[in-house]
Amino acid sequence: MACVAVCSLMRTIELEFLQSKPRPIILQKELIPCNKELIQSLHQKLGFLIELFDENKMDGIQAIKDLETKLRDVAFRVEDEIEFQIANLYEEEKEEEEEEFRIIGADKTLGDIIEEEEEPQGRGDSDAGKTCHSCKLHCILEQAIEDIGTIKEELWKVKMEYKHFIALKGRKTTILGAFTNGDDEVIMEGDSSGNASKNSEGIIMVGKNNEFQMVKKMLIEQPSRQREIVSIKGMGGIGKTTLAKRLYVDPSIASHFDKRAWVVASQHHNKTHMLTDLLESIGYVDSDTTKGIEERVYQCLMHQRYFIVIDDIWSDKAWDAIKICFPDNGNRSRVLLTTRFADVATRIGSRKDFSHQMHFLDQSESWNLFHEKACKSRGVKFKKIGRPVVEKCKGLPLAIVVVAGLFSKVNELDEWKNIVETLNSFATTTIDEECSRMLSSSYNHLPYNLKACFLYLSIFPEDNEIYVKHLVKLWGAEGLVKEFENRSLDAATEGYIQELKDRNLILVSQTSSCGRKIKAFRMHDLLHSFCVREAKKENLLHVVYKNESTSLPKGFRWVSIQSNNFKGHTFFSSLKNCRSIYSSKMIPSSFFKSCTLLRVLYNIECKIVNLVHLRCLFSQFSYFILLKPFRA
């Protein structure tokens, strides 16, 4: 809960006060000398307290949640106060300069100005100003340390009560146990039976071979010479995209068609983006990709036997917007759709024999998938603990993969037991609720710094490809990742992304030529929705899908503008506490003059306005880094 707030505040303290060369105005106003001990004390106490929360995860304990909320609110308040004070220093300095010029222009000669510069007058006023600013910071820091001390005392009290409660139940009191038994029999299940397969592209399919063959027949063996619309339908997380990917890369299918392309529609589809992505997927290169784009797609596919995958289509409108671009040449072309909605598949698809309903995994297939992802070698006692958890996933592959990622990170039997108790602590009935609970548990068990980085992914639109080279700058500018003496910012970011991959919370879409580095990734729809929901719940994120007309929530930190028709100049006047703005279209930088605390502008007109806290500016074609790195 408090992860983003504390990471951000600690980074702000480091950048403004603890690095070797702070801002000139901070040195000029002498904010640090009288407050050095308080600054260092606050930084240390924040680090200690967030580690304390991180080390003692007690999921489901309301008192812990309440304390994390308190810590979050304190950290946000203190950071706002510090950054507003710094912004005000610049504003005061500007006003003083303007006043000087006004007086000079009205009353004084050049000789008067030179004479005054030689006389050391006004020193007392200057010293008084410095003292005033220093005292103000002193009060902010003192109050913050007092509030954090109170939270720490309450946390210790809750911990003691929790330990007492556990002791009364006759169970171990440690949150993370240390039980091992080296004599356990080793379980080796999964691949030997042929239930789990992995193709040359690294796509793991468990229990889906029959479904693969059924859809493959629709694509290349059905006698119809017309362009046919084949649909794969099923709930989110059931494996539609994975099945479609395996079909797309299958050699026999690839060789059957002249041209192939893959495009994502998603919930908030965009016709131009879809057609641009389609042309790029085919391999068509043109500097002006939007002019006459429908005609170019049509001509590109004319007289070709083509195979187009449109992944994650939510409505008829998405198909209606682009269907005119797909010619029917009578040469057995195929369009493959994946959708959550059976009625959409029925209305768009050719007919019933070109539609496939995805099935849930049975218990054996579910265990094979969990086993493949969690660890291929575990003792019998681990199997006994893991089986009931897998059964609770009700055959939904995403839920199994996510919970397997959680278990794969812990090695002790007691740790597995504690996770199972957490998963069992809420009574749920539907598959959606079960999956949401699995996602929540995996999220809650992330280290605090990784949790903060995960939440920041909510700023990107659904199905957006996220580039690591951009994320390095964004996470760094937001204070969620920093470099160390022995680890660069890039290396730290790559480590976090690898950790998210290992926990099955992201889907890698591009790797380096050697295959070792992740260059880009996406998020599964359910994980993205969960991420957005959590960020909104923490009052971090506000998403704009169309022109804002309703009242806005107060105090949120990140804005994601995902409307191509957005024109809300007045909208930005209410973003007093906002730190990051992401936009899917270019927005004039003049809109942001009132956003005093902004750090990150993404896809904004390339013109820096007077934003004293701006650390990272992305224009349409390049980015500029304003962040001065701090080495720990």
DRENLUMNU-514376 format. One line per 5 residues: their letters; for each residue x negated, y negated, z of C-alpha. Coordinates in nm, 3 decimals, padded with zeros to 5 digits, m for minus. Each point is the difference from the previous one (the first is absolute). Layout:
N
a) X Y Z | ...
END
This chain:
632
macva) 00.000 00.000 00.000 | m00.266 m00.250 00.103 | m00.264 00.130 m00.242 | 00.028 m00.273 m00.266 | 00.030 m00.281 00.254
vcslm) m00.303 00.105 00.205 | m00.224 00.083 m00.300 | 00.085 m00.335 m00.156 | m00.058 m00.202 00.319 | m00.332 00.171 00.073
rtiel) m00.117 m00.073 m00.354 | 00.107 m00.364 00.028 | m00.196 m00.037 00.325 | m00.305 00.152 m00.170 | 00.021 m00.222 m00.307
eflqs) 00.078 m00.325 00.179 | m00.210 00.026 00.316 | m00.237 00.299 00.013 | m00.184 m00.007 m00.332 | m00.335 m00.176 m00.025
kprpi) 00.128 m00.288 m00.216 | 00.355 m00.103 00.094 | 00.192 m00.270 m00.187 | m00.173 m00.341 00.012 | 00.310 m00.160 00.151
ilqke) m00.002 00.248 00.290 | m00.364 m00.085 00.068 | 00.074 m00.369 m00.036 | 00.288 00.012 00.250 | m00.209 00.222 00.234
lipcn) 00.274 00.258 00.055 | m00.236 00.289 00.074 | m00.253 m00.106 00.269 | 00.252 m00.051 00.284 | 00.210 00.300 m00.105
keliq) m00.265 00.255 m00.096 | 00.058 00.232 00.296 | 00.378 m00.010 m00.043 | m00.031 00.072 m00.372 | m00.223 00.303 00.059
slhqk) 00.218 00.121 00.286 | 00.320 m00.019 m00.206 | m00.163 00.185 m00.290 | m00.125 00.279 00.228 | 00.331 00.035 00.185
lgfli) 00.195 00.023 m00.325 | m00.230 00.273 m00.130 | 00.019 00.193 00.326 | 00.379 m00.025 00.026 | 00.077 00.110 m00.356
elfde) m00.242 00.294 00.045 | 00.186 00.087 00.319 | 00.330 00.013 m00.186 | m00.166 00.199 m00.277 | m00.160 00.259 00.229
nkmdg) 00.317 00.066 00.198 | 00.274 00.052 m00.254 | 00.321 00.080 00.183 | 00.256 00.020 m00.278 | 00.358 m00.064 00.099
iqaik) m00.083 m00.180 00.327 | 00.203 m00.320 m00.015 | m00.214 m00.176 00.260 | m00.306 00.044 m00.226 | 00.188 m00.136 m00.301
dletk) 00.109 m00.303 00.204 | m00.358 m00.070 00.108 | m00.127 00.028 m00.358 | 00.268 m00.248 m00.104 | m00.117 m00.237 00.275
lrdva) m00.361 00.033 m00.116 | 00.103 m00.063 m00.360 | 00.190 m00.316 00.092 | m00.286 m00.131 00.215 | m00.258 00.064 m00.274
frved) 00.213 m00.166 m00.268 | 00.069 m00.300 00.224 | m00.366 m00.050 00.091 | m00.118 00.033 m00.359 | 00.261 m00.251 m00.117
eiefq) m00.106 m00.246 00.271 | m00.371 00.032 m00.087 | 00.051 m00.032 m00.374 | 00.248 m00.288 00.030 | m00.249 m00.183 00.221
ianly) m00.273 00.041 m00.262 | 00.235 m00.115 m00.277 | 00.092 m00.304 00.211 | m00.368 m00.090 00.037 | m00.024 m00.037 m00.376
eeeke) 00.324 m00.197 m00.010 | m00.120 m00.239 00.270 | m00.331 m00.045 m00.177 | 00.182 m00.080 m00.324 | 00.224 m00.254 00.174
eeeee) m00.301 m00.166 00.164 | m00.177 m00.031 m00.335 | 00.311 m00.145 m00.164 | 00.037 m00.250 00.286 | m00.365 m00.105 m00.035
friig) 00.037 m00.056 m00.372 | 00.320 m00.199 00.057 | m00.167 m00.227 00.257 | m00.313 m00.035 m00.212 | 00.201 m00.088 m00.306
adktl) 00.204 m00.261 00.187 | m00.241 m00.189 00.227 | m00.369 00.082 m00.028 | m00.291 m00.096 m00.217 | m00.288 00.230 m00.093
gdiie) m00.223 m00.179 00.254 | 00.252 00.067 00.279 | 00.008 00.371 m00.086 | m00.382 00.033 00.003 | m00.018 m00.189 00.329
eeeep) 00.259 00.229 00.164 | m00.174 00.315 m00.120 | m00.320 m00.117 00.173 | 00.180 m00.057 00.330 | 00.083 00.314 00.207
qgrgd) 00.352 m00.118 00.082 | 00.296 00.230 00.057 | m00.213 00.282 00.141 | 00.218 00.016 00.307 | 00.314 00.047 m00.209
sdagk) m00.175 00.272 m00.202 | m00.109 00.188 00.313 | 00.351 m00.027 00.143 | 00.139 00.150 m00.319 | m00.243 00.291 00.017
tchsc) 00.087 00.063 00.364 | 00.371 m00.005 m00.080 | m00.035 00.260 m00.278 | m00.225 00.218 00.214 | 00.246 m00.014 00.291
klhci) 00.287 00.096 m00.227 | m00.186 00.309 m00.120 | m00.097 00.075 00.361 | 00.368 00.008 00.101 | 00.089 00.228 m00.294
leqai) m00.275 00.248 00.088 | 00.072 00.000 00.374 | 00.370 00.070 m00.054 | m00.081 00.277 m00.250 | m00.239 00.172 00.244
edigt) 00.258 m00.023 00.278 | 00.274 00.151 m00.221 | m00.226 00.282 m00.117 | m00.101 00.075 00.358 | 00.367 00.036 00.095
ikeel) 00.063 00.238 m00.291 | m00.304 00.208 00.098 | 00.124 00.035 00.359 | 00.346 00.105 m00.118 | m00.153 00.253 m00.242
wkvkm) m00.202 00.162 00.279 | 00.315 00.020 00.212 | 00.195 00.171 m00.281 | m00.288 00.242 m00.057 | m00.006 00.098 00.367
eykhf) 00.375 00.053 00.007 | m00.021 00.208 m00.316 | m00.279 00.218 00.145 | 00.202 00.049 00.316 | 00.304 00.099 m00.206
ialkg) m00.206 00.253 m00.201 | m00.151 00.141 00.320 | 00.346 00.053 00.146 | 00.091 00.202 m00.306 | m00.300 00.224 00.070
rktti) m00.179 m00.083 m00.320 | m00.339 m00.140 m00.088 | m00.031 m00.375 00.042 | m00.237 m00.076 m00.283 | 00.151 m00.145 m00.312
lgaft) m00.262 00.161 m00.218 | m00.096 00.340 00.138 | m00.325 00.190 m00.035 | 00.118 00.363 m00.021 | m00.184 00.236 m00.234
ngdde) m00.022 00.376 m00.048 | m00.268 00.126 m00.232 | 00.134 00.358 00.002 | 00.322 m00.080 m00.189 | 00.071 00.203 m00.312
vimeg) m00.048 m00.205 m00.315 | 00.299 m00.051 m00.231 | m00.073 m00.005 m00.372 | 00.321 m00.046 m00.193 | 00.103 m00.189 m00.311
dssgn) m00.192 00.032 m00.324 | m00.054 00.376 m00.004 | 00.364 00.071 m00.080 | 00.004 m00.244 m00.289 | 00.262 m00.218 00.170
askns) m00.226 m00.305 m00.009 | m00.151 m00.106 m00.330 | m00.228 m00.286 m00.095 | m00.052 m00.112 m00.358 | m00.296 m00.172 m00.160
egiim) 00.130 m00.344 00.103 | 00.003 00.100 00.368 | 00.382 00.008 00.028 | 00.097 00.252 00.267 | 00.329 00.182 m00.065
vgknn) 00.142 00.234 00.261 | 00.301 00.216 m00.082 | 00.088 m00.203 m00.309 | m00.121 00.228 m00.279 | 00.352 00.111 m00.094
efqmv) 00.117 m00.361 m00.015 | m00.304 m00.094 m00.205 | 00.077 00.270 m00.258 | 00.369 m00.098 m00.018 | m00.073 m00.366 m00.079
kkmli) m00.285 00.095 m00.233 | 00.247 00.202 m00.211 | 00.227 m00.307 m00.025 | m00.293 m00.205 m00.126 | m00.160 00.226 m00.261
eqpsr) 00.213 00.312 m00.052 | 00.354 m00.133 m00.041 | 00.090 00.012 m00.374 | 00.164 m00.344 m00.011 | m00.177 m00.229 m00.247
qreiv) 00.163 m00.315 00.144 | m00.167 m00.227 00.250 | 00.119 00.151 00.327 | 00.012 m00.155 00.347 | m00.117 00.254 00.258
sikgm) 00.062 m00.081 00.366 | m00.152 00.120 00.326 | 00.226 m00.096 00.291 | m00.027 00.038 00.376 | m00.041 m00.196 00.322
ggigk) m00.305 m00.214 00.076 | m00.301 00.203 00.108 | 00.116 00.327 m00.155 | m00.279 00.007 m00.261 | 00.154 m00.144 m00.319
ttlak) m00.302 m00.213 m00.087 | m00.245 00.280 00.082 | 00.188 00.237 m00.231 | 00.016 m00.266 m00.275 | m00.376 m00.062 00.032
rlyvd) m00.078 00.366 m00.033 | 00.217 00.019 m00.313 | m00.162 m00.314 m00.141 | m00.357 00.134 00.029 | 00.078 00.360 m00.097
psias) m00.218 00.082 m00.307 | 00.272 00.186 m00.191 | 00.244 m00.289 00.044 | m00.262 m00.265 m00.081 | m00.098 00.175 m00.323
hfdkr) 00.365 00.036 m00.105 | 00.052 m00.379 m00.028 | m00.174 m00.266 m00.210 | 00.025 m00.271 00.266 | 00.061 m00.004 00.373
awvva) 00.064 m00.283 00.245 | 00.085 m00.039 00.368 | 00.190 m00.294 00.149 | 00.159 m00.067 00.340 | 00.344 m00.163 00.022
sqhhn) 00.059 m00.024 00.380 | 00.288 m00.158 00.189 | m00.065 m00.357 m00.118 | m00.086 00.072 m00.363 | m00.147 m00.257 m00.236
kthml) 00.045 00.052 m00.373 | m00.313 m00.187 m00.111 | m00.221 00.172 00.256 | 00.135 00.341 m00.096 | m00.063 m00.052 m00.373
tdlle) m00.343 m00.153 00.061 | m00.098 00.299 00.214 | 00.138 00.233 m00.266 | m00.214 m00.159 m00.273 | m00.308 00.016 00.221
sigyv) 00.070 00.366 00.079 | 00.023 00.080 m00.372 | m00.330 m00.179 m00.052 | 00.130 m00.303 m00.189 | m00.219 m00.306 00.065
dsdtt) 00.114 m00.355 m00.076 | m00.083 m00.327 00.174 | 00.359 m00.122 m00.042 | 00.193 00.293 00.141 | 00.335 m00.171 00.066
kgiee) 00.088 m00.153 m00.338 | 00.223 00.234 m00.203 | m00.084 00.280 00.239 | 00.313 00.209 m00.075 | m00.082 00.007 m00.372
rvyqc) m00.363 00.097 00.066 | 00.103 00.289 00.226 | 00.249 00.116 m00.263 | m00.255 m00.017 m00.283 | m00.259 00.173 00.214
lmhqr) 00.231 00.300 00.048 | 00.160 00.003 m00.347 | m00.055 00.330 m00.188 | m00.186 00.140 00.302 | 00.100 00.294 00.215
yfivi) m00.026 m00.172 00.335 | 00.031 00.095 00.367 | 00.088 m00.288 00.234 | 00.032 00.037 00.378 | 00.207 m00.266 00.178
ddiws) m00.058 00.063 00.369 | 00.230 m00.105 00.284 | 00.295 m00.145 m00.191 | 00.274 m00.134 00.228 | 00.271 m00.120 m00.236
dkawd) 00.139 00.011 m00.352 | m00.109 m00.362 m00.046 | m00.370 00.094 00.006 | 00.056 00.248 m00.286 | 00.239 m00.227 m00.191
aikic) m00.263 m00.278 00.003 | m00.256 00.207 m00.192 | 00.179 00.286 m00.179 | 00.010 m00.190 m00.328 | m00.381 00.029 m00.011
fpdng) 00.009 00.381 m00.038 | 00.073 00.106 m00.360 | 00.168 00.331 m00.077 | m00.199 00.138 m00.294 | 00.146 00.350 00.018
nrsrv) m00.338 00.148 00.092 | 00.069 00.128 00.354 | m00.116 m00.300 00.201 | 00.076 00.013 00.372 | 00.052 m00.259 00.275
llttr) m00.035 00.137 00.355 | 00.171 m00.192 00.282 | m00.037 00.051 00.375 | 00.278 m00.135 00.221 | 00.150 00.037 00.345
fadva) 00.353 m00.043 m00.133 | 00.187 00.283 m00.169 | 00.255 m00.237 m00.155 | m00.279 m00.203 m00.164 | m00.149 00.320 m00.144
trigs) 00.344 00.105 m00.129 | 00.073 m00.332 m00.170 | m00.345 m00.042 m00.155 | m00.098 00.361 m00.069 | 00.079 00.190 m00.318
rkdfs) 00.206 00.282 00.148 | m00.006 00.255 00.283 | m00.254 00.234 m00.161 | m00.247 m00.292 00.000 | 00.032 m00.075 00.372
hqmhf) m00.170 00.159 00.299 | 00.094 m00.028 00.368 | m00.302 00.030 00.230 | 00.019 00.260 00.278 | m00.133 m00.013 00.353
ldqse) m00.288 00.228 00.092 | 00.088 00.319 00.185 | m00.168 00.078 00.334 | m00.287 00.192 m00.156 | m00.071 m00.272 m00.258
swnlf) 00.027 m00.268 00.268 | m00.258 00.173 00.216 | m00.234 00.048 m00.297 | 00.013 m00.373 m00.075 | m00.059 m00.093 00.364
hekac) m00.284 00.250 00.019 | m00.160 m00.137 m00.319 | 00.012 m00.356 00.130 | m00.058 00.037 00.376 | m00.285 00.251 00.007
ksrgv) m00.059 00.337 m00.157 | m00.146 00.157 00.312 | 00.186 m00.012 00.331 | 00.052 00.236 00.290 | 00.321 00.195 00.070
kfkki) 00.098 m00.242 00.276 | m00.017 m00.289 m00.246 | 00.224 00.195 m00.236 | 00.252 00.053 00.279 | 00.011 m00.376 00.064
grpvv) 00.002 m00.104 m00.366 | 00.277 00.231 m00.128 | 00.293 m00.170 00.185 | m00.124 m00.344 m00.110 | m00.010 00.108 m00.365
ekckg) 00.352 00.142 00.034 | 00.121 m00.340 00.121 | m00.118 m00.154 m00.328 | 00.284 00.195 m00.162 | m00.197 00.080 m00.316
lplai) m00.062 m00.365 m00.094 | m00.355 m00.015 m00.145 | m00.072 m00.362 00.097 | 00.093 00.061 00.364 | m00.220 00.310 00.007
vvvag) m00.296 m00.177 m00.162 | 00.022 m00.298 00.236 | 00.026 00.207 00.316 | m00.282 00.224 m00.126 | m00.214 m00.311 m00.038
lfskv) 00.070 m00.081 00.364 | m00.092 00.347 00.126 | m00.312 00.019 m00.220 | m00.156 m00.283 00.204 | 00.014 00.181 00.335
nelde) m00.189 00.316 00.088 | 00.106 00.102 00.349 | 00.301 00.215 00.090 | 00.124 m00.247 00.264 | m00.014 m00.281 m00.255
wkniv) 00.227 00.203 m00.229 | 00.236 00.062 00.292 | 00.019 m00.371 00.081 | 00.085 m00.084 m00.361 | 00.273 00.266 m00.004
etlns) 00.150 m00.144 00.318 | 00.011 m00.342 m00.163 | 00.170 00.138 m00.310 | 00.253 00.182 00.218 | 00.078 m00.302 00.216
fattt) 00.274 m00.132 m00.231 | 00.309 00.192 m00.102 | 00.057 m00.032 m00.375 | 00.227 00.175 m00.242 | m00.048 m00.112 m00.359
ideec) m00.301 00.058 m00.223 | m00.045 m00.377 m00.042 | m00.017 m00.039 00.378 | m00.242 00.290 00.032 | m00.227 m00.148 m00.266
srmls) 00.019 m00.345 00.158 | m00.097 00.152 00.335 | m00.298 00.177 m00.157 | m00.115 m00.325 m00.160 | 00.045 m00.187 00.326
ssynh) m00.205 00.253 00.192 | m00.286 m00.014 m00.252 | 00.008 m00.380 00.009 | 00.000 m00.013 00.382 | m00.306 00.225 00.015
lpynl) m00.209 m00.223 m00.227 | m00.287 m00.188 00.171 | 00.108 m00.361 00.064 | m00.227 m00.153 m00.266 | 00.114 00.250 m00.265
kacfl) 00.363 m00.057 00.101 | m00.044 m00.373 m00.066 | m00.150 00.068 m00.345 | 00.282 00.241 m00.084 | 00.265 m00.259 00.090
ylsif) m00.162 m00.258 m00.229 | 00.074 00.228 m00.298 | 00.365 m00.101 00.045 | m00.077 m00.328 m00.175 | m00.034 00.180 m00.335
pedne) 00.311 00.088 m00.205 | 00.128 00.356 m00.014 | m00.191 00.224 m00.244 | m00.267 m00.269 m00.040 | m00.351 00.123 m00.078
iyvkh) m00.223 m00.141 00.275 | m00.363 m00.066 m00.095 | m00.266 00.062 00.263 | m00.217 m00.290 m00.122 | 00.290 m00.236 00.077
lvklw) 00.085 00.165 00.330 | m00.357 m00.049 00.125 | 00.052 m00.375 m00.023 | 00.359 m00.002 00.125 | m00.059 00.213 00.311
gaegl) m00.316 m00.197 00.071 | 00.171 m00.338 m00.038 | 00.284 00.107 00.229 | m00.250 00.106 00.264 | 00.097 00.368 m00.011
vkefe) m00.342 00.125 m00.113 | m00.345 m00.147 00.059 | m00.356 00.086 m00.087 | m00.262 00.118 00.247 | m00.378 m00.014 m00.012
nrsld) m00.016 00.356 m00.130 | 00.328 00.002 m00.196 | 00.117 m00.241 m00.269 | 00.356 m00.123 m00.042 | 00.035 00.220 m00.309
aateg) m00.122 00.307 00.186 | 00.232 m00.065 00.296 | 00.300 m00.042 m00.233 | m00.087 00.313 m00.197 | m00.021 00.192 00.330
yiqel) 00.348 m00.115 00.102 | 00.146 00.087 m00.341 | m00.158 00.345 00.014 | 00.154 00.046 00.344 | 00.345 m00.094 m00.134
kdrnl) m00.051 00.247 m00.284 | m00.108 00.275 00.239 | 00.321 m00.059 00.196 | 00.205 00.023 m00.323 | 00.132 m00.355 00.039
ilvsq) m00.113 m00.118 m00.346 | m00.017 00.153 m00.348 | m00.329 m00.050 m00.186 | 00.058 m00.124 m00.357 | m00.354 m00.091 m00.113
tsscg) m00.345 00.118 00.105 | m00.353 m00.094 m00.103 | m00.171 00.190 m00.282 | m00.172 00.225 00.254 | 00.333 00.064 00.172
rkika) m00.129 m00.087 00.346 | 00.139 m00.353 00.037 | 00.366 m00.102 m00.005 | 00.056 m00.293 m00.236 | 00.378 m00.029 00.022
frmhd) 00.296 00.168 00.169 | 00.378 m00.012 00.036 | 00.242 00.081 00.282 | 00.284 00.248 m00.014 | 00.337 m00.179 00.001
llhsf) 00.097 00.139 00.342 | m00.332 m00.101 00.151 | 00.021 m00.346 m00.156 | 00.355 m00.045 00.131 | m00.113 00.111 00.344
cvrea) m00.296 m00.240 m00.013 | 00.223 m00.293 m00.101 | 00.252 00.089 00.270 | m00.268 00.010 00.270 | m00.156 m00.328 m00.116
kkenl) 00.340 m00.171 00.007 | 00.076 00.147 00.341 | m00.323 m00.152 00.130 | 00.100 m00.336 m00.151 | m00.303 00.013 m00.227
lhvvy) 00.161 00.015 m00.344 | 00.269 m00.177 m00.200 | 00.076 00.122 m00.353 | 00.163 m00.223 m00.262 | 00.187 00.199 m00.263
knest) 00.193 m00.300 m00.137 | 00.036 m00.372 00.068 | 00.034 m00.054 00.374 | 00.328 m00.158 00.105 | 00.049 00.149 00.345
slpkg) m00.173 m00.105 00.320 | m00.347 00.147 00.049 | m00.130 00.185 00.304 | m00.253 m00.199 00.201 | m00.367 00.066 00.060
frwvs) m00.075 00.266 m00.264 | m00.359 00.013 m00.127 | 00.018 00.145 m00.350 | 00.224 m00.084 m00.296 | 00.040 00.220 m00.305
iqsnn) 00.176 m00.176 m00.288 | 00.126 00.267 m00.239 | 00.243 m00.207 m00.205 | m00.095 m00.115 m00.348 | 00.265 m00.275 00.021
fkght) m00.114 m00.141 00.330 | 00.009 m00.382 00.003 | 00.026 m00.074 00.372 | m00.221 m00.305 00.053 | 00.181 m00.077 00.328
ffssl) m00.044 00.360 00.115 | m00.368 m00.061 00.081 | 00.068 m00.289 00.238 | 00.120 00.255 00.257 | m00.315 00.217 m00.015
kncrs) m00.179 m00.172 00.288 | m00.151 00.321 00.142 | m00.059 00.183 m00.327 | m00.350 00.138 m00.070 | 00.036 00.195 m00.329
iyssk) 00.213 m00.062 m00.308 | 00.019 00.260 m00.275 | 00.183 m00.088 m00.321 | 00.087 00.209 m00.306 | m00.004 m00.319 m00.210
mipss) m00.224 m00.305 m00.005 | 00.112 m00.270 00.244 | m00.135 m00.358 00.005 | m00.238 m00.054 00.290 | 00.168 m00.335 00.078
ffksc) 00.289 00.197 00.154 | m00.218 00.099 00.296 | m00.104 m00.336 00.141 | 00.212 00.047 00.313 | m00.131 00.354 00.065
tllrv) m00.276 m00.115 00.233 | m00.123 00.342 00.116 | m00.018 00.180 m00.335 | m00.298 00.234 m00.049 | 00.089 00.195 m00.313
lynie) 00.167 m00.110 m00.324 | 00.047 00.281 m00.252 | 00.091 m00.076 m00.363 | 00.024 m00.372 00.062 | m00.086 m00.280 m00.242
ckivn) m00.377 m00.040 00.016 | m00.025 m00.331 00.183 | m00.105 m00.025 00.362 | 00.220 m00.229 00.205 | m00.091 m00.143 00.340
lvhlr) 00.028 00.322 00.202 | m00.275 00.007 00.263 | 00.055 00.366 00.094 | 00.008 00.138 m00.355 | m00.239 00.295 m00.029
clfsq) 00.101 00.172 m00.324 | 00.161 m00.131 m00.318 | 00.096 00.234 m00.284 | 00.090 m00.158 m00.330 | 00.147 00.190 m00.294
fsyfi) m00.338 00.088 m00.150 | m00.250 m00.023 00.286 | m00.038 m00.052 00.371 | m00.199 m00.236 00.214 | m00.119 00.097 00.345
llkpf) m00.012 m00.279 00.255 | m00.055 00.228 00.297 | m00.333 m00.041 00.179 | m00.089 00.348 00.127 | m00.073 00.067 00.365
ra) m00.237 00.279 00.093 | 00.076 00.193 00.316
END
